[in-house]
Amino acid sequence: MNRQNSRNKRVLRNRSKLRKINTNRFRITVSKSLKNISAQIIDDRIRKTIVSASSHEKEMKSNKLNKTKMSIAIGEILAKRATEKKISKVFFDRGGYKYHGRIKALADSLRKNGLNF
């Protein structure tokens, strides 16, 4: 089995478990590459992105941060934008990524800045 198929299986397995448990909450999804990271809050009922934050944004490009600190900053920005939209309860969909390193730093930053999951 190649890596892409096993990652896709893991993504679908995690997402289906989360959907069974969390029915009335928004979903935070995370995507990362070797250089960048982005996160967005999605309403699954209407299938729309409500709030997003990414390391591709202008203010993040000007900051010279390492990747872990960039994840923490993205978490702070996303939490601030979510509180402006009066979103406090979400569930964290890590996708196929392990809860480790930059993903864990992002999640901890979101929790520290007021999101409950």
PyRosetta script that sets phi, psi and omega in degrees:
from pyrosetta import init, pose_from_sequence

init()
pose = pose_from_sequence("MNRQNSRNKRVLRNRSKLRKINTNRFRITVSKSLKNISAQIIDDRIRKTIVSASSHEKEMKSNKLNKTKMSIAIGEILAKRATEKKISKVFFDRGGYKYHGRIKALADSLRKNGLNF")
pose.set_psi(1, 130.3)
pose.set_omega(1, -179.2)
pose.set_phi(2, -82.4)
pose.set_psi(2, 170.1)
pose.set_omega(2, -172.7)
pose.set_phi(3, -67.2)
pose.set_psi(3, -36.5)
pose.set_omega(3, -177.3)
pose.set_phi(4, -66.2)
pose.set_psi(4, -41.6)
pose.set_omega(4, 179.1)
pose.set_phi(5, -65.4)
pose.set_psi(5, -40.9)
pose.set_omega(5, 179.9)
pose.set_phi(6, -67.7)
pose.set_psi(6, -35.3)
pose.set_omega(6, 177.5)
pose.set_phi(7, -66.9)
pose.set_psi(7, -43.3)
pose.set_omega(7, 179.4)
pose.set_phi(8, -63.1)
pose.set_psi(8, -39.0)
pose.set_omega(8, 176.5)
pose.set_phi(9, -61.8)
pose.set_psi(9, -42.6)
pose.set_omega(9, -179.6)
pose.set_phi(10, -65.3)
pose.set_psi(10, -39.9)
pose.set_omega(10, 178.9)
pose.set_phi(11, -61.2)
pose.set_psi(11, -50.0)
pose.set_omega(11, -178.1)
pose.set_phi(12, -65.4)
pose.set_psi(12, -37.9)
pose.set_omega(12, 179.1)
pose.set_phi(13, -65.0)
pose.set_psi(13, -47.5)
pose.set_omega(13, -179.9)
pose.set_phi(14, -62.7)
pose.set_psi(14, -44.4)
pose.set_omega(14, -177.0)
pose.set_phi(15, -66.3)
pose.set_psi(15, -39.3)
pose.set_omega(15, 180.0)
pose.set_phi(16, -67.9)
pose.set_psi(16, -37.6)
pose.set_omega(16, 176.6)
pose.set_phi(17, -64.5)
pose.set_psi(17, -41.6)
pose.set_omega(17, -179.5)
pose.set_phi(18, -66.5)
pose.set_psi(18, -38.1)
pose.set_omega(18, -179.9)
pose.set_phi(19, -66.9)
pose.set_psi(19, -32.6)
pose.set_omega(19, 177.9)
pose.set_phi(20, -66.8)
pose.set_psi(20, -38.3)
pose.set_omega(20, -174.8)
pose.set_phi(21, -81.2)
pose.set_psi(21, -45.9)
pose.set_omega(21, -172.6)
pose.set_phi(22, -106.0)
pose.set_psi(22, 109.1)
pose.set_omega(22, -177.3)
pose.set_phi(23, -102.9)
pose.set_psi(23, -37.2)
pose.set_omega(23, -174.1)
pose.set_phi(24, -110.9)
pose.set_psi(24, 33.5)
pose.set_omega(24, 179.7)
pose.set_phi(25, -124.6)
pose.set_psi(25, 158.8)
pose.set_omega(25, 173.5)
pose.set_phi(26, -82.1)
pose.set_psi(26, 160.7)
pose.set_omega(26, -176.6)
pose.set_phi(27, -112.3)
pose.set_psi(27, 132.9)
pose.set_omega(27, 172.4)
pose.set_phi(28, -99.4)
pose.set_psi(28, 120.5)
pose.set_omega(28, 175.6)
pose.set_phi(29, -109.4)
pose.set_psi(29, 148.8)
pose.set_omega(29, -178.1)
pose.set_phi(30, -123.5)
pose.set_psi(30, 137.1)
pose.set_omega(30, 170.6)
pose.set_phi(31, -133.5)
pose.set_psi(31, 142.1)
pose.set_omega(31, -178.5)
pose.set_phi(32, -142.0)
pose.set_psi(32, 154.3)
pose.set_omega(32, 171.8)
pose.set_phi(33, -124.3)
pose.set_psi(33, -170.5)
pose.set_omega(33, 180.0)
pose.set_phi(34, -66.9)
pose.set_psi(34, -29.2)
pose.set_omega(34, -178.2)
pose.set_phi(35, -105.8)
pose.set_psi(35, -37.4)
pose.set_omega(35, -168.4)
pose.set_phi(36, -118.1)
pose.set_psi(36, 165.0)
pose.set_omega(36, 175.9)
pose.set_phi(37, -145.2)
pose.set_psi(37, 145.0)
pose.set_omega(37, 176.0)
pose.set_phi(38, -143.2)
pose.set_psi(38, 154.4)
pose.set_omega(38, 179.2)
pose.set_phi(39, -142.3)
pose.set_psi(39, 147.9)
pose.set_omega(39, 178.3)
pose.set_phi(40, -146.1)
pose.set_psi(40, 151.6)
pose.set_omega(40, 176.9)
pose.set_phi(41, -103.3)
pose.set_psi(41, 125.6)
pose.set_omega(41, -173.0)
pose.set_phi(42, -120.1)
pose.set_psi(42, 138.1)
pose.set_omega(42, 170.5)
pose.set_phi(43, -94.4)
pose.set_psi(43, 110.1)
pose.set_omega(43, -175.4)
pose.set_phi(44, -72.0)
pose.set_psi(44, -22.7)
pose.set_omega(44, -179.4)
pose.set_phi(45, -67.7)
pose.set_psi(45, -42.8)
pose.set_omega(45, 179.2)
pose.set_phi(46, -103.3)
pose.set_psi(46, -2.1)
pose.set_omega(46, 177.8)
pose.set_phi(47, 56.2)
pose.set_psi(47, 50.8)
pose.set_omega(47, 179.4)
pose.set_phi(48, -129.9)
pose.set_psi(48, 145.9)
pose.set_omega(48, 172.8)
pose.set_phi(49, -81.2)
pose.set_psi(49, 128.6)
pose.set_omega(49, -177.9)
pose.set_phi(50, -95.8)
pose.set_psi(50, -48.5)
pose.set_omega(50, -177.2)
pose.set_phi(51, -138.0)
pose.set_psi(51, 143.4)
pose.set_omega(51, 175.9)
pose.set_phi(52, -144.4)
pose.set_psi(52, 158.6)
pose.set_omega(52, 174.7)
pose.set_phi(53, -148.1)
pose.set_psi(53, 143.6)
pose.set_omega(53, -175.4)
pose.set_phi(54, -148.7)
pose.set_psi(54, 157.5)
pose.set_omega(54, 175.6)
pose.set_phi(55, -80.6)
pose.set_psi(55, -1.5)
pose.set_omega(55, 176.5)
pose.set_phi(56, -83.5)
pose.set_psi(56, -11.0)
pose.set_omega(56, -177.3)
pose.set_phi(57, -68.5)
pose.set_psi(57, 156.3)
pose.set_omega(57, -174.0)
pose.set_phi(58, -59.7)
pose.set_psi(58, -45.4)
pose.set_omega(58, -177.0)
pose.set_phi(59, -67.4)
pose.set_psi(59, -26.8)
pose.set_omega(59, 177.5)
pose.set_phi(60, -79.8)
pose.set_psi(60, -32.6)
pose.set_omega(60, 178.9)
pose.set_phi(61, -65.6)
pose.set_psi(61, -33.7)
pose.set_omega(61, -178.1)
pose.set_phi(62, -73.5)
pose.set_psi(62, -27.4)
pose.set_omega(62, 177.6)
pose.set_phi(63, -77.3)
pose.set_psi(63, 131.5)
pose.set_omega(63, 176.0)
pose.set_phi(64, -98.5)
pose.set_psi(64, 85.0)
pose.set_omega(64, -179.1)
pose.set_phi(65, -113.4)
pose.set_psi(65, 154.1)
pose.set_omega(65, 171.5)
pose.set_phi(66, -75.4)
pose.set_psi(66, 172.1)
pose.set_omega(66, -169.0)
pose.set_phi(67, -65.8)
pose.set_psi(67, -37.0)
pose.set_omega(67, 179.8)
pose.set_phi(68, -69.4)
pose.set_psi(68, -42.8)
pose.set_omega(68, 178.3)
pose.set_phi(69, -67.2)
pose.set_psi(69, -31.4)
pose.set_omega(69, 175.1)
pose.set_phi(70, -64.1)
pose.set_psi(70, -40.3)
pose.set_omega(70, 178.2)
pose.set_phi(71, -63.4)
pose.set_psi(71, -40.5)
pose.set_omega(71, 178.3)
pose.set_phi(72, -64.0)
pose.set_psi(72, -42.7)
pose.set_omega(72, 179.0)
pose.set_phi(73, -64.9)
pose.set_psi(73, -39.8)
pose.set_omega(73, 177.8)
pose.set_phi(74, -62.9)
pose.set_psi(74, -40.3)
pose.set_omega(74, 177.0)
pose.set_phi(75, -61.5)
pose.set_psi(75, -41.6)
pose.set_omega(75, 179.3)
pose.set_phi(76, -65.1)
pose.set_psi(76, -43.3)
pose.set_omega(76, -179.2)
pose.set_phi(77, -65.1)
pose.set_psi(77, -45.1)
pose.set_omega(77, -178.8)
pose.set_phi(78, -64.4)
pose.set_psi(78, -40.8)
pose.set_omega(78, 178.7)
pose.set_phi(79, -65.1)
pose.set_psi(79, -39.4)
pose.set_omega(79, 179.0)
pose.set_phi(80, -64.9)
pose.set_psi(80, -43.9)
pose.set_omega(80, 179.1)
pose.set_phi(81, -66.8)
pose.set_psi(81, -33.8)
pose.set_omega(81, 179.0)
pose.set_phi(82, -69.3)
pose.set_psi(82, -40.2)
pose.set_omega(82, 179.0)
pose.set_phi(83, -68.0)
pose.set_psi(83, -29.6)
pose.set_omega(83, 174.5)
pose.set_phi(84, -65.1)
pose.set_psi(84, -31.4)
pose.set_omega(84, 177.7)
pose.set_phi(85, -91.4)
pose.set_psi(85, 7.4)
pose.set_omega(85, 179.3)
pose.set_phi(86, 62.4)
pose.set_psi(86, 42.7)
pose.set_omega(86, 175.7)
pose.set_phi(87, -107.2)
pose.set_psi(87, 124.6)
pose.set_omega(87, 179.1)
pose.set_phi(88, -127.8)
pose.set_psi(88, -30.3)
pose.set_omega(88, -178.3)
pose.set_phi(89, -107.7)
pose.set_psi(89, 121.1)
pose.set_omega(89, -178.6)
pose.set_phi(90, -139.0)
pose.set_psi(90, 173.9)
pose.set_omega(90, 166.3)
pose.set_phi(91, -127.4)
pose.set_psi(91, 148.0)
pose.set_omega(91, -169.6)
pose.set_phi(92, -98.1)
pose.set_psi(92, 114.6)
pose.set_omega(92, 177.6)
pose.set_phi(93, -103.4)
pose.set_psi(93, 103.1)
pose.set_omega(93, -177.0)
pose.set_phi(94, -81.7)
pose.set_psi(94, -3.6)
pose.set_omega(94, 179.7)
pose.set_phi(95, 69.0)
pose.set_psi(95, -133.5)
pose.set_omega(95, -179.9)
pose.set_phi(96, -96.4)
pose.set_psi(96, 6.5)
pose.set_omega(96, -177.6)
pose.set_phi(97, -86.8)
pose.set_psi(97, 147.1)
pose.set_omega(97, 175.6)
pose.set_phi(98, -73.4)
pose.set_psi(98, 148.7)
pose.set_omega(98, 178.0)
pose.set_phi(99, -78.9)
pose.set_psi(99, 81.8)
pose.set_omega(99, -169.5)
pose.set_phi(100, -161.8)
pose.set_psi(100, 147.1)
pose.set_omega(100, 172.7)
pose.set_phi(101, 66.7)
pose.set_psi(101, -122.8)
pose.set_omega(101, -175.6)
pose.set_phi(102, -67.2)
pose.set_psi(102, -33.2)
pose.set_omega(102, 178.8)
pose.set_phi(103, -67.4)
pose.set_psi(103, -42.7)
pose.set_omega(103, 178.4)
pose.set_phi(104, -66.4)
pose.set_psi(104, -39.6)
pose.set_omega(104, 178.6)
pose.set_phi(105, -63.0)
pose.set_psi(105, -41.0)
pose.set_omega(105, 177.7)
pose.set_phi(106, -63.5)
pose.set_psi(106, -46.7)
pose.set_omega(106, -179.2)
pose.set_phi(107, -63.6)
pose.set_psi(107, -42.3)
pose.set_omega(107, 178.9)
pose.set_phi(108, -63.9)
pose.set_psi(108, -38.8)
pose.set_omega(108, 178.4)
pose.set_phi(109, -65.9)
pose.set_psi(109, -39.7)
pose.set_omega(109, 177.1)
pose.set_phi(110, -63.3)
pose.set_psi(110, -43.2)
pose.set_omega(110, 179.0)
pose.set_phi(111, -64.0)
pose.set_psi(111, -43.2)
pose.set_omega(111, -177.0)
pose.set_phi(112, -64.7)
pose.set_psi(112, -28.8)
pose.set_omega(112, -176.9)
pose.set_phi(113, -99.1)
pose.set_psi(113, 16.8)
pose.set_omega(113, 166.2)
pose.set_phi(114, 112.8)
pose.set_psi(114, -1.9)
pose.set_omega(114, 177.3)
pose.set_phi(115, -90.3)
pose.set_psi(115, 139.7)
pose.set_omega(115, -179.2)
pose.set_phi(116, -107.5)
pose.set_psi(116, 122.1)
pose.set_omega(116, 172.0)
pose.set_phi(117, -153.9)
pose.dump_pdb("model.pdb")
